[in-house]
Amino acid sequence: MQSIVHVGPSRTKALLVCIFLGFSSGLPLFILYNLLSAWLKSEGVDLKAIGLFALVGMPYTWKFLWAPAMDRFKLPFLGRRRGWMVVTQIAVMLAVILMGQFNPSTEIWIVVFLASIVAFFSASQDIVVDAHRREWLTEGQMGSGTALFVNAYKLSTLVPGSLSLILSDIITWDWVFFITGLFMLPGILTTLLVSEPREYGPPPLTMKEAVIEPFKEFIHRSGWKHAALILLFIFLYKLGDSMASALATPFYIELGFTRTEIGIVAKNAGLWASILGGILGAYWMLKTGVNKGLWIFGVLQAVATFGFVVLAQSGPDLWVLSWVIGFEAITAGLGTAAFTAYLALETNPRFTATQFALFTSLSAVPRTFINALTGYIVEFTGWTNFFIICVVLALPGLMLLPKIAPWREEKKSPFEKTA
C-alpha cells in the first residue's frame, strides 16, 4: 500500500482553523436540535411532534449518497474543497435567517421545509469540511486538531442553546434567527483564508469510479467481516449519548427551568467545561493516542449520561443542572474527539469525502431515526427510566473496543507517513 509523505500546516495555524471550522460545522446542527426544539416548545407545538422533528436530520444519515459528487466535481472557484465549503456555509446562513420569518404553530410545513434545507446544506458542509481536515492535517496533528475541532463543534451550541434563548425573552423570534444565522460568518471567512489541501492522487475521473471505488477499497482493505465490525462500532459508540441529548432542552423546560436559566446557568457551565474539554482533549490525545482515548472517554461519556438520571430525580436544582451539564460537555466532547479521529484514520485520503461521509452518516443514524422516537419513549417510560435506557445503550459500543481499538495498540493510518 502506498505511503505518502505529508508536510502539513504549522501547529498553531492548524489548530486555529480547526476551531473556526468546527464552530461552523456544529452551529447548524445545534440550531436544529436546541434552538428549534425550544422555539417549537414555546410556540405550543406538541412534544411528540418536536421529537419527530429529528427526522429533518435525515441528510446527516444519507450524505454519503451525494458525497461522491463532491469528490468528483470541482466548482470553478476556490478549489475542490473550499469551493463547496463556502457555498454550503452561505446556504445554511440564508436558510436559518429565513426560517425565523414563519410561525411554527400555523406554518409548520414551511418550517419543516426550511429546517430540511438547513440540514441538507449542513450535512454537505460536514462532508467537505471533514475531507479538508483529513487531507490538510498531518497524522501527528490529527488527534489534537480533531479534539479542538470537536470541542469547537460542541462549543457552538452556546449560540443557539444560550445566547439565542436569552435573546428570545427580549426580542422577537425572527430577529433571534437573523442574529443566530450571522454566526456562520466566521466559518465563511476562515474558508476564504485557509489554503486548499494537497491531492492524494488524481480525483475520481467518473461518477462510477467516485461511487464504487471508495466502498470497494474499504471492504477489501481488511476483509468484509472486519469492515462490518467497524460499521457496527460506528453505529453503537455514540448511541446512548446521542439519545440522552436529543430532548435535553425540552427536558430542562419540563423540569421547571426558564429559558433564561437554561441559557445562563446550563450553557455557561457547558462553556467552561467545553473550553476545559478542548484543552484536555488536545493534550490527552497527544499523550494517550486514539485507541486509549476511545476507552477512557467512552466510559466517562456513559457516566455523564447517568447524570441526567440524577437531574431527573433532583428536580429544578440549578447546582445539579450546572454539574450535570458541565460534566456532559467535557465527556461528550472528549468521546467525540477520539471517535472522529478514529474515523479519520480509517479513511483513505484519495476518497476522503465519500468514505468519511459513509462513516459519519452511519454514526448519525441514532441521532436521526432513533432520536425521532425519543418523545414516545419518554411518554411511555418517564424521564428517569428514559435516561437509564440511554446509559444501558452506551455499553455495547464499549464492548467492541477490544476488537476495534485494542488498549495496548495504537491506531495508525496505513496511507501516509508524516514528514
C-alpha positions in Angstrom: 0.0 0.0 0.0 1.3 3.4 -1.0 2.5 5.7 1.8 2.6 9.5 1.2 4.8 12.0 2.9 2.6 14.8 4.1 4.1 18.1 5.3 1.1 19.9 6.8 0.5 23.5 8.2 2.1 24.9 11.3 0.5 23.6 14.5 -0.9 27.0 15.6 -2.5 27.6 12.2 -3.9 24.1 12.0 -5.5 24.3 15.4 -7.0 27.8 14.8 -8.6 26.6 11.5 -9.9 23.5 13.3 -11.6 25.7 15.9 -13.3 28.0 13.4 -14.4 25.3 11.0 -15.6 23.1 14.0 -17.8 26.0 15.2 -19.2 26.5 11.7 -20.0 22.8 11.4 -21.6 22.5 14.7 -23.8 25.6 14.7 -26.5 24.4 12.1 -26.9 21.1 13.9 -27.5 22.7 17.3 -29.8 25.2 15.7 -31.9 22.3 14.6 -31.7 20.3 17.8 -31.5 23.0 20.5 -33.0 26.3 19.2 -35.6 24.7 17.0 -36.9 22.5 19.8 -37.1 25.4 22.3 -38.8 27.6 19.7 -41.4 24.9 18.9 -42.0 24.2 22.6 -42.5 27.9 23.4 -45.0 28.2 20.5 -47.1 25.3 21.8 -46.0 22.5 19.4 -46.7 19.0 20.8 -43.7 17.2 22.4 -44.2 14.2 20.1 -44.1 16.4 17.1 -40.9 18.0 18.4 -39.3 14.6 18.7 -40.4 13.7 15.2 -38.5 16.9 14.0 -35.4 14.8 14.4 -36.3 13.3 11.0 -35.3 16.6 9.3 -31.8 15.4 10.1 -32.0 12.6 7.6 -29.4 14.3 5.3 -26.8 13.6 8.1 -27.6 9.9 7.6 -27.7 9.8 3.8 -25.0 12.3 3.0 -22.7 9.5 1.7 -25.1 9.3 -1.3 -24.0 12.7 -2.7 -20.5 12.8 -1.2 -19.0 11.1 -4.3 -20.1 14.1 -6.4 -18.1 16.3 -4.0 -15.1 14.1 -4.5 -15.6 14.0 -8.3 -16.5 17.6 -9.2 -14.7 20.9 -8.6 -16.5 24.3 -8.6 -14.9 27.0 -10.7 -13.7 28.9 -7.7 -11.6 28.3 -4.5 -10.7 24.7 -5.3 -12.3 21.3 -4.8 -12.8 21.5 -1.1 -13.0 25.2 -0.3 -15.5 26.0 -3.2 -18.0 23.5 -1.8 -17.4 24.7 1.8 -18.2 28.4 1.1 -21.4 27.5 -1.0 -22.8 25.3 1.8 -22.0 27.7 4.5 -23.7 30.6 2.8 -26.8 28.4 2.0 -27.0 27.4 5.7 -26.8 31.1 6.9 -29.6 32.2 4.5 -31.9 29.3 5.3 -31.6 29.9 9.1 -32.4 33.6 8.7 -35.4 32.8 6.5 -36.8 30.1 8.9 -37.4 32.6 11.6 -39.7 34.6 9.4 -42.5 32.0 9.8 -44.8 30.9 12.7 -44.4 27.2 13.5 -47.8 26.9 15.0 -49.6 27.9 11.8 -46.9 27.4 9.1 -45.3 24.2 10.4 -44.7 22.7 6.9 -42.8 25.7 5.7 -40.7 25.5 8.9 -40.1 21.7 8.2 -39.0 22.5 4.6 -36.6 25.2 5.7 -35.2 23.0 8.5 -34.6 20.3 5.9 -32.7 22.8 3.8 -30.6 23.7 6.7 -29.9 20.0 7.4 -29.1 19.2 3.8 -26.5 22.0 3.4 -25.2 21.5 6.9 -24.6 17.8 6.2 -23.0 18.8 2.9 -20.7 21.3 4.7 -19.7 18.4 7.1 -18.7 16.2 4.1 -16.3 18.7 2.7 -15.0 20.2 6.0 -14.2 16.6 7.2 -12.5 15.9 3.9 -10.5 19.2 4.1 -9.4 18.4 7.6 -8.4 14.8 6.8 -6.3 15.9 3.8 -4.9 19.2 5.3 -3.6 17.9 8.7 -0.7 15.6 9.2 -1.2 12.3 11.0 0.6 13.9 14.1 -1.9 16.8 14.1 -4.9 14.6 13.6 -5.6 13.8 17.3 -5.2 17.2 18.8 -6.7 19.0 15.8 -9.7 16.8 15.9 -10.1 17.3 19.6 -10.2 21.1 19.2 -12.5 20.7 16.1 -15.0 18.6 18.0 -14.9 20.8 21.1 -15.4 23.9 19.0 -18.3 22.0 17.3 -19.7 21.4 20.7 -19.0 24.9 21.9 -21.1 26.3 19.0 -24.2 25.1 21.0 -23.8 28.2 23.2 -25.2 30.4 20.4 -28.5 28.6 19.7 -28.6 27.0 23.2 -27.7 30.0 25.3 -27.5 33.4 23.5 -30.4 32.8 21.3 -32.6 31.5 24.2 -31.7 34.6 26.2 -32.5 36.9 23.3 -35.8 35.1 22.8 -37.0 36.6 26.1 -36.0 40.1 24.9 -36.7 40.3 21.1 -38.9 38.5 18.6 -38.1 35.1 17.1 -37.4 36.5 13.6 -34.6 38.7 15.0 -33.3 35.7 17.1 -32.9 33.6 13.9 -31.4 36.5 12.0 -28.7 37.1 14.6 -28.1 33.3 15.0 -27.6 32.9 11.3 -24.9 35.6 11.2 -22.7 33.4 13.4 -21.9 31.4 10.2 -19.8 34.4 9.0 -16.6 33.4 10.9 -16.6 30.0 9.2 -17.1 31.6 5.8 -14.2 34.0 6.4 -12.0 31.0 7.5 -12.8 29.1 4.4 -11.8 32.1 2.2 -8.5 32.5 4.1 -7.4 28.8 4.5 -5.4 27.0 1.9 -6.6 24.2 -0.3 -5.2 20.8 0.8 -3.0 18.8 -1.4 -4.5 16.0 -3.5 -3.6 12.4 -2.7 -3.5 11.0 -6.2 -5.9 12.1 -9.0 -9.6 12.7 -8.1 -12.0 10.1 -9.5 -12.4 10.6 -13.2 -16.0 9.4 -13.5 -19.0 9.3 -11.2 -18.9 5.4 -11.4 -15.4 5.5 -10.1 -16.3 8.1 -7.4 -19.2 5.9 -6.1 -17.7 2.3 -6.4 -14.0 2.6 -5.6 -14.3 4.1 -2.0 -16.6 1.2 -0.9 -14.6 -1.4 -2.7 -11.3 -0.2 -1.2 -12.9 -0.1 2.4 -14.2 -3.7 2.1 -11.1 -5.1 0.5 -8.7 -3.4 2.9 -9.2 -5.8 5.9 -11.9 -8.1 4.7 -15.7 -7.8 4.8 -16.0 -9.2 8.4 -13.7 -6.6 9.9 -15.4 -3.9 7.7 -18.8 -4.9 9.1 -17.4 -4.8 12.7 -16.1 -1.3 12.1 -19.5 -0.2 10.8 -21.3 -1.8 13.8 -19.0 0.0 16.2 -19.6 3.4 14.5 -23.3 2.9 14.9 -23.1 2.0 18.6 -20.4 4.1 20.1 -22.4 7.3 20.5 -25.9 5.8 20.6 -26.6 6.4 24.4 -25.1 9.8 24.5 -26.9 10.9 21.4 -30.3 9.8 22.7 -29.8 11.4 26.0 -29.1 14.8 24.5 -31.9 14.6 21.9 -34.6 16.2 24.1 -32.3 17.9 26.6 -33.8 21.4 26.2 -37.5 20.3 26.4 -36.4 18.2 29.5 -34.9 21.2 31.2 -38.1 23.3 30.4 -40.4 20.5 31.7 -38.4 20.2 34.9 -39.3 23.9 35.6 -36.3 25.8 34.4 -36.9 29.1 32.5 -35.3 29.6 29.1 -33.1 32.3 30.6 -31.9 30.0 33.4 -31.1 27.3 30.8 -29.2 29.9 28.8 -27.3 31.4 31.6 -26.7 28.5 34.0 -26.7 25.4 31.9 -25.0 26.7 28.9 -22.4 28.7 30.8 -21.5 25.6 32.7 -21.2 24.0 29.3 -19.0 26.8 28.0 -16.2 26.5 30.6 -16.5 22.7 30.5 -16.2 22.7 26.7 -13.1 25.0 26.9 -11.6 22.7 29.5 -12.5 19.7 27.4 -10.9 21.2 24.4 -7.6 21.8 26.2 -7.7 18.4 27.9 -8.7 16.6 24.7 -5.9 18.1 22.7 -3.4 17.2 25.4 -4.7 13.7 26.2 -5.0 12.7 22.5 -1.3 13.6 22.1 -0.4 11.6 25.2 -2.8 8.6 25.1 -3.4 8.2 21.3 -6.7 7.4 19.7 -7.2 3.8 21.0 -6.8 4.6 24.7 -8.9 7.8 24.1 -11.8 5.7 22.8 -11.7 3.5 26.0 -11.3 6.3 28.6 -13.6 8.8 27.0 -16.2 6.2 26.2 -16.5 5.2 29.8 -16.7 8.8 31.0 -19.3 9.5 28.4 -21.5 6.8 29.8 -21.0 8.1 33.4 -22.0 11.6 32.2 -25.2 10.2 30.7 -26.2 8.8 34.1 -26.0 12.4 35.3 -29.3 13.1 33.6 -30.9 10.4 35.8 -29.6 12.3 38.8 -31.0 15.6 37.5 -34.4 14.0 36.7 -34.6 12.9 40.4 -33.4 16.1 41.9 -35.8 18.4 40.0 -35.1 22.1 39.1 -31.9 22.4 41.2 -29.6 24.9 39.4 -26.4 23.5 41.1 -27.2 19.9 39.9 -28.0 21.2 36.5 -24.7 23.0 36.3 -22.7 20.0 37.4 -24.5 17.6 35.1 -24.3 19.8 32.0 -20.7 20.7 32.7 -19.6 17.1 33.1 -21.6 16.0 30.0 -20.0 18.9 28.0 -16.5 17.7 28.8 -17.0 13.9 28.3 -19.2 14.1 25.2 -16.6 16.3 23.6 -13.7 14.1 24.5 -15.6 10.9 23.4 -16.5 12.5 20.1 -12.9 13.8 19.6 -11.4 10.3 19.9 -14.2 8.8 17.8 -13.8 11.3 15.0 -10.0 10.9 15.0 -10.6 7.2 14.7 -12.9 7.7 11.7 -10.3 10.0 10.0 -7.5 7.4 10.3 -9.8 4.7 8.8 -10.3 6.9 5.8 -8.3 6.6 2.6 -7.4 10.2 1.7 -7.9 9.6 -2.0 -11.6 9.0 -1.3 -11.9 11.2 1.8 -15.3 12.8 1.2 -17.1 9.6 0.4 -15.6 7.3 3.0 -15.7 9.9 5.8 -19.3 10.7 4.8 -20.2 7.0 5.0 -18.7 6.7 8.5 -20.3 9.9 9.9 -23.6 9.1 8.2 -23.8 5.8 10.0 -22.9 7.5 13.3 -25.8 9.9 12.6 -28.4 7.1 12.3 -29.2 7.1 16.1 -29.5 10.9 16.1 -31.9 10.9 13.2 -34.1 7.8 13.3 -33.8 6.5 16.8 -34.0 10.0 18.3 -37.2 10.6 16.4 -38.7 8.0 18.8 -37.4 9.6 22.0 -40.6 11.7 22.6 -42.6 8.5 22.5 -40.2 6.7 24.8 -40.3 9.5 27.3 -44.1 9.5 27.2 -44.1 5.8 27.9 -41.3 5.5 30.5 -40.9 8.9 32.0 -37.6 10.9 32.1 -35.7 8.8 34.7 -36.2 5.5 33.0 -35.5 7.0 29.6 -32.1 8.2 30.7 -31.4 4.8 32.4 -32.1 3.2 29.0 -29.6 5.6 27.4 -26.9 4.5 29.9 -27.5 0.9 29.0 -27.3 1.6 25.3 -23.9 3.1 25.8 -22.4 -0.3 26.8 -22.5 -2.4 23.5 -20.2 0.1 21.8 -17.7 -0.2 24.6 -17.8 -4.0 24.5 -16.5 -3.8 20.9 -13.4 -1.9 21.8 -11.1 -4.9 22.3 -11.6 -5.8 18.7 -11.8 -2.3 17.2 -9.2 -0.5 19.3 -7.0 -2.8 21.5 -5.8 -1.0 24.6 -2.1 -1.9 24.1 -2.0 -0.9 20.4 -2.1 2.5 18.7 -4.2 3.4 15.7 -2.1 4.5 12.7 -3.2 5.4 9.2 -1.9 2.9 6.6 -2.0 5.5 3.9 0.6 8.1 4.9 3.7 8.9 6.9 4.3 12.3 8.4 7.4 14.3 7.5 
